[in-house]
Amino acid sequence: MTTPSELRSIVASIFPKWLESSKNVPHQLDIDDLKEWLEDGDDHRYSIGRYQYQISHYKLKEYIVAALNGGSDANELGLIALLSMRGFIYSVAVQDKNTNSGISFQNYSNTLALLITVGWREQAELYARYGLEQLARFGIKRGNYAGGALGIGVTFDQTFPYFMMDLAKDWLGANISTLTTYRQDEIPDLGGWSELFQNWREHNLEKFNDILNRAADFHVEQSHDMVEQGRDDDPDYVLKHFEIEEDKYWIFPVLLLAVLRLREWEGIKNPELTHDLFWVSPLGRLPEIPPVPSDQFYDAVDAKFRKMFPATPTLADLPRLRSEQS
């Protein structure tokens, strides 16, 4: 099995090359499209959220490289979280006009974990409650595009998105189902995340640390690109999927850090972290909580989008969602 140190070495080796190759396309192209939309009209209006999510993806890899070199900036992480959040929030606003604007269930769940990790409680709650609402509204069926802001089309047997949804539901005490048709038929349990979900509020620090370490072992084991099994002309050809295929989260374990942040919010003490995953880089510990950023360019994008789509979710919607999900 790959070790945390080996994961760090892989990330440190491949991320700078990826950043260089992606600098102009798609990264700069996404920024240029946002500028064009601000200046010339609304041709890109349904894609604005996706552009910002893709920009956040690039920026997060930049942030990880900076952190490995001792130069990470909590404010930059805040901008990354905000842009990633808008990728989904804007999709909610336009879903009835363009269901192709959504983001994947996997990307949604990683962003939820990121928002909790950075420590924005109200923003994380808004994001979680809208995700729960969308999941209940559209469900998931294998091979059946059901629409919705979660971009439900292709599904894999990854359990971490349901881990995050169940965790959010439990944290918020939300009376809403996460048992989709696809989950009921294809995913019997939360796999390697089950023990952590069942015990995330454990007060015995020694017991919880053992549980967390087993989840960290699972995270490391499952931090892998998907692999091909068989050949294209072989009827048994399949793609084998892993839980943590997004390499930007291999040594930035937001699923686990989100649990630690939720425990903080619940007033539950966290143990001294002992697993190598939490010490192989600065990304393995809870970051300093950044302010919600103000950025002239992205604020202008936000203002224009909300003017065009006044139903765009805001923190003002939280009381209604709390009432509906209680």
MOJO-V62748 format. One record per residue. N is the residue number from 1. RES is the residue in one letter. OMEGA is omega in radians with two decimals (* if undefined). Layout:
N;RES;OMEGA + N;RES;OMEGA
This chain:
1;M;3.09 + 2;T;3.13 + 3;T;3.05 + 4;P;3.13 + 5;S;3.10 + 6;E;3.07 + 7;L;3.10 + 8;R;-3.13 + 9;S;3.12 + 10;I;-3.13 + 11;V;-3.12 + 12;A;-3.12 + 13;S;-2.98 + 14;I;-3.04 + 15;F;3.13 + 16;P;3.13 + 17;K;3.14 + 18;W;3.14 + 19;L;3.14 + 20;E;-3.11 + 21;S;-3.09 + 22;S;-3.02 + 23;K;-3.09 + 24;N;3.10 + 25;V;0.18 + 26;P;-2.91 + 27;H;-3.11 + 28;Q;3.10 + 29;L;3.08 + 30;D;3.13 + 31;I;3.13 + 32;D;3.12 + 33;D;3.06 + 34;L;3.12 + 35;K;3.13 + 36;E;3.14 + 37;W;3.12 + 38;L;-3.00 + 39;E;-2.89 + 40;D;-3.09 + 41;G;-2.97 + 42;D;-3.10 + 43;D;-3.08 + 44;H;-2.89 + 45;R;-3.10 + 46;Y;-3.08 + 47;S;-3.03 + 48;I;3.12 + 49;G;-3.14 + 50;R;3.10 + 51;Y;-3.09 + 52;Q;3.07 + 53;Y;-3.14 + 54;Q;3.07 + 55;I;3.12 + 56;S;3.11 + 57;H;3.11 + 58;Y;-3.10 + 59;K;3.14 + 60;L;3.08 + 61;K;3.04 + 62;E;-3.13 + 63;Y;-3.13 + 64;I;3.09 + 65;V;3.12 + 66;A;-3.14 + 67;A;3.13 + 68;L;3.11 + 69;N;3.06 + 70;G;-3.07 + 71;G;-3.10 + 72;S;-3.08 + 73;D;-3.12 + 74;A;3.12 + 75;N;3.09 + 76;E;3.08 + 77;L;3.08 + 78;G;3.12 + 79;L;3.11 + 80;I;-3.13 + 81;A;-3.12 + 82;L;-3.13 + 83;L;3.12 + 84;S;3.10 + 85;M;-3.10 + 86;R;3.10 + 87;G;3.12 + 88;F;-3.09 + 89;I;3.10 + 90;Y;3.11 + 91;S;3.08 + 92;V;-3.07 + 93;A;-3.03 + 94;V;-2.97 + 95;Q;-3.11 + 96;D;3.11 + 97;K;-3.08 + 98;N;-3.09 + 99;T;3.11 + 100;N;-3.11 + 101;S;-3.02 + 102;G;3.02 + 103;I;-3.07 + 104;S;3.09 + 105;F;3.13 + 106;Q;-3.14 + 107;N;3.06 + 108;Y;-3.04 + 109;S;3.07 + 110;N;3.12 + 111;T;3.06 + 112;L;3.11 + 113;A;3.13 + 114;L;3.14 + 115;L;3.09 + 116;I;-3.12 + 117;T;-3.12 + 118;V;2.97 + 119;G;3.11 + 120;W;-2.97 + 121;R;-3.09 + 122;E;3.12 + 123;Q;3.10 + 124;A;3.12 + 125;E;3.11 + 126;L;-3.11 + 127;Y;-3.12 + 128;A;-3.09 + 129;R;3.07 + 130;Y;3.08 + 131;G;3.09 + 132;L;3.12 + 133;E;-3.13 + 134;Q;3.14 + 135;L;3.13 + 136;A;-3.08 + 137;R;-3.00 + 138;F;-3.11 + 139;G;3.13 + 140;I;3.03 + 141;K;-3.10 + 142;R;3.06 + 143;G;-3.09 + 144;N;3.13 + 145;Y;-3.07 + 146;A;3.14 + 147;G;3.09 + 148;G;-3.03 + 149;A;3.07 + 150;L;3.06 + 151;G;-2.99 + 152;I;3.11 + 153;G;3.11 + 154;V;-3.10 + 155;T;3.08 + 156;F;-3.11 + 157;D;3.05 + 158;Q;-3.08 + 159;T;-3.04 + 160;F;3.09 + 161;P;3.11 + 162;Y;3.02 + 163;F;-3.14 + 164;M;3.13 + 165;M;3.11 + 166;D;3.11 + 167;L;3.12 + 168;A;3.14 + 169;K;-3.13 + 170;D;3.12 + 171;W;-3.05 + 172;L;-3.06 + 173;G;-3.06 + 174;A;3.12 + 175;N;-3.09 + 176;I;-3.02 + 177;S;2.98 + 178;T;-3.09 + 179;L;3.11 + 180;T;3.10 + 181;T;-3.14 + 182;Y;-3.13 + 183;R;-3.11 + 184;Q;-3.08 + 185;D;-2.92 + 186;E;-3.03 + 187;I;-3.04 + 188;P;-3.11 + 189;D;-3.10 + 190;L;3.05 + 191;G;-3.09 + 192;G;3.09 + 193;W;-3.00 + 194;S;-3.07 + 195;E;3.14 + 196;L;3.12 + 197;F;-3.10 + 198;Q;-2.99 + 199;N;-3.02 + 200;W;3.09 + 201;R;-3.13 + 202;E;-3.11 + 203;H;3.11 + 204;N;-2.98 + 205;L;3.13 + 206;E;3.13 + 207;K;-3.12 + 208;F;-3.14 + 209;N;3.08 + 210;D;3.13 + 211;I;3.13 + 212;L;3.14 + 213;N;3.09 + 214;R;3.07 + 215;A;3.10 + 216;A;3.04 + 217;D;3.13 + 218;F;3.10 + 219;H;-3.12 + 220;V;3.13 + 221;E;-3.05 + 222;Q;3.08 + 223;S;-2.98 + 224;H;2.98 + 225;D;3.04 + 226;M;-3.11 + 227;V;3.10 + 228;E;3.04 + 229;Q;-3.06 + 230;G;-3.12 + 231;R;-3.09 + 232;D;-3.12 + 233;D;3.14 + 234;D;-3.14 + 235;P;3.12 + 236;D;-3.13 + 237;Y;3.10 + 238;V;2.94 + 239;L;3.10 + 240;K;-3.10 + 241;H;3.09 + 242;F;-3.09 + 243;E;-3.05 + 244;I;3.12 + 245;E;3.05 + 246;E;-3.02 + 247;D;3.12 + 248;K;3.11 + 249;Y;3.14 + 250;W;3.12 + 251;I;2.99 + 252;F;-2.92 + 253;P;-3.00 + 254;V;3.11 + 255;L;-3.13 + 256;L;3.13 + 257;L;3.11 + 258;A;3.10 + 259;V;3.13 + 260;L;3.12 + 261;R;3.11 + 262;L;3.08 + 263;R;3.05 + 264;E;-3.11 + 265;W;3.13 + 266;E;-3.12 + 267;G;-3.13 + 268;I;-3.11 + 269;K;3.06 + 270;N;3.12 + 271;P;2.94 + 272;E;-3.05 + 273;L;-3.07 + 274;T;-3.10 + 275;H;-3.12 + 276;D;-3.13 + 277;L;-3.09 + 278;F;-3.07 + 279;W;-3.08 + 280;V;3.09 + 281;S;3.09 + 282;P;-3.10 + 283;L;-3.09 + 284;G;3.10 + 285;R;3.13 + 286;L;-3.12 + 287;P;2.95 + 288;E;-3.10 + 289;I;-3.13 + 290;P;3.00 + 291;P;2.99 + 292;V;-2.93 + 293;P;2.97 + 294;S;-3.12 + 295;D;-3.01 + 296;Q;-3.09 + 297;F;-3.08 + 298;Y;3.04 + 299;D;3.10 + 300;A;3.06 + 301;V;-3.13 + 302;D;-3.11 + 303;A;-3.14 + 304;K;-3.12 + 305;F;-3.12 + 306;R;3.06 + 307;K;3.13 + 308;M;-3.10 + 309;F;-3.04 + 310;P;3.10 + 311;A;3.12 + 312;T;-3.09 + 313;P;3.07 + 314;T;3.10 + 315;L;3.11 + 316;A;3.12 + 317;D;-3.07 + 318;L;3.14 + 319;P;3.13 + 320;R;-3.13 + 321;L;3.10 + 322;R;-3.13 + 323;S;-3.11 + 324;E;-3.07 + 325;Q;-3.14 + 326;S;*
